[in-house]
Structures are given as structure tokens and as C-alpha cells.
């Protein structure tokens, strides 16, 4: 999963369920993505991540590339993106967030750049919201033919196929009028 997907999917908008209600959840998300923390995260960091989440969600549902790119450019500006090269680990590479940026600013800049990379190399058609009946999670479709419709083929996909099967069986069981 991408940085953006993981953050957006910490809130289920269909069921109004918060999956990251505490600072520990945000810390775990950062650790999952290998983002070192100089200090413990705060409630302010959690609030900032919660404000970022709907903006990133909006990118996945944007009507076109221009809208998505404008949203992501705004994320970069709002989170003080300052592209610079560094060799802190012995190899020169690009960092997007300012060296003194907060953890959420770093996360936001990296997530925005990742989504911009997807859009500019694979197109907006790679960004999706799950079409599952009880789901609204987002995902980046990395399939070769861009045919993925569900966040998880094993969960939402199977659920949809089972519902379709039940509907067909029910339709077959209804006596035909004659």
C-alpha cells in the first residue's frame, strides 16, 4: 500500500469508524513506512494527520488529473515541501519535506509525491475508491490491465461475488409467471 492509501483508509467513511483514534496508531503507521521519529508524536500531530486524510481521499475521487494535481500541489505547499538532496545514508537521494519538518509534514509531502508519481506515470485511472457494497477504501491499481475494482479481491471482491451468486440463485428460484 502507499502512504496515502494507508492514511486515508484509517477512517471508514461508510461506517463512520475511526481506525486511528490515538497517537499510538499514528506512530505505528509511521513505523510501518519506515519513518523515523526524533520525538514522540503528539495530539497535535494526530489532529494534523486527521486533517490531511480527507484531502488525500479527495485526490482518489478527483474527476480529472488537473484537479488531483492541484490538490496534491496544495498539500505540498501546505506542508512546506522543500525538495533537497541529501546523502545522510551514504547515497544521494531526494527528500521532499523540509529538513526540520514535522513528522506529519514529512508524511504529507512523501504521500503527495507518491500520488503525483502514480498520476504522471500511470494516469489518474490508477487511483480508485473500492466499489464494494459496504466499503469506501481507496487503492492504487497496479494491475497490468487496470481492471481492479475492489480494495481487496479476497474481502470486498469475494463479498460482491457471493452477493451476485445469491441474487442469481434467488432469481432462479422465483417461479416464472405464465
VENFEN-V628705 format. One line per field, one symbol per residue. psi: psi as a letter, one per 30 degrees, with the letter a starting at -180 (. if undefined). A space follows every 50 residues. Layout:
# VENFEN-V628705
psi = ???
This chain:
# VENFEN-V628705
psi = lleeeeeeggkjfefhkjfifleeeeeeeeeeghjkkflklleeeeeeee eeefeeeeefgkfleeeeeeeeeeeeefghkiklklhfgfkklkkelkeg lleeeeeeeeeeeeeeeeefeflfffklkkgkehlglllkjgleghgkfk ejffdeeeeeeeeeeeeeeeeefkkkk.
